[in-house]
C-alpha cells in the first residue's frame, strides 16, 4: 500500500497566500491611491508653492542649463527631458503645465519665458510643443537659487537612475505669489495669486513680529492680485479667507460707460474666457435677456482687453450695466488655502502659510551657511598650507628637489611642516610663478577674506537673529528686483446685483379689474388730454369684468396694497407684469392672495412714508382710524390685517399723514367733513377706529383726502358720470369729527354719485379710468374751479352705460415732459350761481 507525499512547492505557495476582507483591502488600497494623488500630483507644497510636475520641469531646465541667460530651447526637448528623467506621466500633461507657467494671464509672475503661441485669454490652446520654445524666467531662478549647496533634501527619481529635489529653496513665498489650484481625492485647493512686494513685506513683518495677527499682516497683503487685474468687491470675504483659509471673493470686471453710448470692458475677472464671455453676452442679447444693446465688438489687441457694448439710443446705461454685471461681469473666486505641510494636506491661514515659508527659509539658509562654512574652512586650510610653504619657500623647494618622487616629496613635507594630505597636494602642484611676492600677497588677501567669511557664517549659525536678518535681506533683494504695482483694485461692496437693479426706473399706470386681472403700462403711453375727452383704451376686459382700481407708481416703488376686506399686502411695482394697453393683464393670484369679492381699494407708496408717520384709513360706514407706519414693517406674503371691520363694512380709502394734516371725508351722496387729524387717535392694526362722519341713510363714504396747506391748493372731486371740479380749501371749514358735514358737490342724475376726492396742487395730472377700460390723463389745472354745492364740469366723456371706476393723481414732480393732446371740450354746465343747501 502506497501513499502520496505532500508537494513541498505547493505548501510553500499556500504559505504565501493571505486571507483578507475585501472591504479592508479596498479601503487600504483607496487610501494609498488617495495619498499618492494628494502628495504626488494635485497639491502644492507650502514651502515652494509647487506641485511635483512644476518642480520637475524647472529642475530639468536647471540641469539642462536652460536658464534666463541661455537661449530658448524647443519645448519638446524640455518636455522630453522632464518626462524621461523625472516625470513619466505623459508629454501632454507636462506641456500643458509648461505652457501655463508661460502665460502672463494665468501666472502673476510667469516662471517660464515662452517664445511662440502659448495660448490666449480667449481659451485658444498653445501651439504644438514642436513649434514653441521656452526657457526659465529670471524670477524662476530665484526658486532654484543655491540648490547646489545642499539646501534641500533629494530623493531617487522614478527609476533610481537620478536624484530630484523634494522641494526647491524658493527665495520668495511662491505659494501666495503665484497661487495654485488642483483637485485631489476628496479635497481641492484654490489659492489666488498675490502681489510679490506685499507678500514679502508681510513676511518680513512676521519675522520681526512672530506674535502678529492676520489683521496685522493684512496691512501689507491687501488682498489677491490677479494677473488680469479687475476689482475685488468688498474686503470682508478677503479677511475671512486670510483668517480661516476659506472664503468666497467676488471679482468684478473693470469697465466704463463712455458718453452714455457704450460700455467698454477693459479688465476681466481671473480665469474668465473672453471669447466665451462675448458669445454669452451676444446670446443673451438675442434672447432678450439683456435689452438696450445694438452692437457688440471685441477690439482687444496686444495692448490689452477692450470689449465694446454699443447701446441703443433709448437704452438706460445703468440698467444695461447691471444686466451685464448680474450675468457676465462678476464672478466668485472660492479660496481654499490647502497645501502640503510635512507631506500632509492642511488648510492654512495667511499667517500659518507665511510661517511655514519662513521655517523653510530658515532651514535653507542654515544648510547653505553650513555648506559655505565647510567650503570656506576647506579653502582656509589650503591657504594656510600655501602660506606656510611661502614662508619657508627655500627649504620647501630644496626638500622637493631632493625627493626622488612626488610621493616622497609629499611625505617629506608632511613630516617637516605637519601639512595635511590636502595641503601638500596643493603645494607640490604650485607653479614657480606663484612664488612671487605679488602672488604671495594675493594669497594672504584671499586668506583674510576667507577668514572673514568663516567668521560671518559662524555668526549666522550661532545667532538666530542674524540668520533671520539674512532671510529678510534676501527677500528685500527679490522685491527690489521683481516687485511691481498692484493690478487688482478694491471697490466697495454695494451688495449683489438684484432683479431691481435690472429694472429701469419708470413711471407706470397699474390697472386692476374686479376679476383680479392686473397689469402695468408706462405712464408715458398716455398723453395728457384737455378735460372732457374720451381717453384711450387702457385694458381689454373679459366679459362681465369691470375695472376696479387704477393707480400711478414707479417701477422701483414698494407699495402697500389695501383691500376692501381690510387686508394689506406688500408689492413691488416691477413685480406686476408689464403689458400693452389692449392686453387684459395677468391673474393677480400669484401676487396677491385675494378672496372672492375682495377688491383693491387703495394703494400707498412706502417711499413717501417716514417712520414717524401714520396710515389713516376710512371705511364705507364712516369709521376713521390712524395706525403708525411701524406697525406695517413686516408684511407676510399672505397679507396682514390693517383694520377690523364690522359686518357689512368695507375699507374705502387710505392716506399717509404726519399728525399735522386735516382730513376731509367725502361721501357718495356729495357730503364732506373736514377736521383735524389728531381728533382720530392712533390705534393698533386690529382696532376698528372711531366715527369720522355721521352718515345719512343710504349714504356711504367715497374717500378721504389728507390736506397739507403747504402742498395743496384745492380739493378735487370726481363723480361717477365723469364730472368734477376744483374747490378752494377755505370753502371747507373745520368741524369736529362725527358731524354730518357740508355739501361738497351736487349729486344728481347728471353727475351721479361721488367716486373720488383728493387734495391737489397746480401742475398735478389726473388719471381717470372707466369701468369699461377707457383711461384718460388730464391736467388738474384744466378742470374748472367752483365752490362747494355746485355741479362742476365734465372731466371725462363716457359712453352710455359706462361709469368712472377709479381716479388717481400724478404729482407735479412726476409729470415730466408729457405731450398734451387737446380734446374738444364738452359743453359746460355752469352752476356757479346755485344756492348753497342748508348746512
Secondary structure, 3 states (H helix, E strand, C coil): CCCCCCCHHHHHHHHCCCCCCHHHHHHHHHHHHHHHHHHHHHCCECCCCCCHHHHHHHHHHHHHCCCCCCCCEEHHHHHHHHHHHCCCCCHHHHHHHHHHHCCCCCCCCCCEEEECCCCCCCCCCCCCCCCCEEEECHHHHHHHCCHHHCCCCEEECCCCCCEEECCCCCCCCHHHHHCEEEECCCCEEEECCCCHHHHHHHHHHHHHCCCCCHHHHCCCCCCCCCCCCCEEECCHHHHHHHHHCEEEEEEECEEEEECCCEEEEEECCCCCCHHHHHHHHHHHHHHCCCCCEEEEEECCECCECCEEEEECCCCCHHHHHHHHHHHCCEEEEEEECEEEECCEEEECCHHHHHHHHHHHHHHHHHHHHHHHHHHHHHHHHHHHHHHHHHHCHHHHHHHHHHCCCHHHHHHHHHHHHCCCHHHHHHHHCCCHHHHCHHHHHHHHHHHHHHHHHHHHHHHHHHCHHHHHHHHHHHHHHHHHHHCCCCCCEEECCCCCCCHHHHCCCCEEEEEEECCCEEEEEEHHHCCEECCCECCEECCCCCCCCCEEEEEEEECCCEEEEEECCCEEEEEEHHHCCECCCCCCCEEHHHCCCCCCCCCEEEEEEHHHCCCCCEEEEEECCCEEEEEEHHHHCCCCCCCEECCCCCCCCCEEEEEEECCCCEEEEEECCCEEEEEEHHHCCECCCCCCCEECECCCCCCCEEEEEEECCCCCCEEEEEECCCEEEEEEHHHCCECCCCECCEECECCCCCCCCEEEEEEECCCCEEEEEECCCEEEEEEHHHCCECCCCECCEECECCCCCCCEEEEEEECHHHCCCCCEECCCCCCCCCCCCCCCCCC
